[in-house]
Amino acid sequence: MRLPSIERRERLQAEYRDAMYQLALADEVEDEPRKRMARGEVAEAVQALRSIGINPIRAR
């Protein structure tokens, strides 16, 4: 398995953190449409990280 570049890994991790932050903000203000969108972004970010061998759910 080829290791991802450090820059790509860091970018994907930053996208995941941003998506989780957006979800937390939407949850705080109870904005359902924004929450649905943020959940989708989190799912995409998780999938991208898993594609390079990182499971952000287990990393905590």
WOKAVEN-V339311 format. One record per run of one state. SS is the DSSP state (~ for helix, > for strand, _ for the rest). FROM is the first residue (numbers start at 1). TO is the last residue. If there is no record, write none. Layout:
SS&FROM&TO / SS&FROM&TO
//
This chain:
_&1&5 / ~&6&29 / _&30&31 / ~&32&51 / _&52&60
//
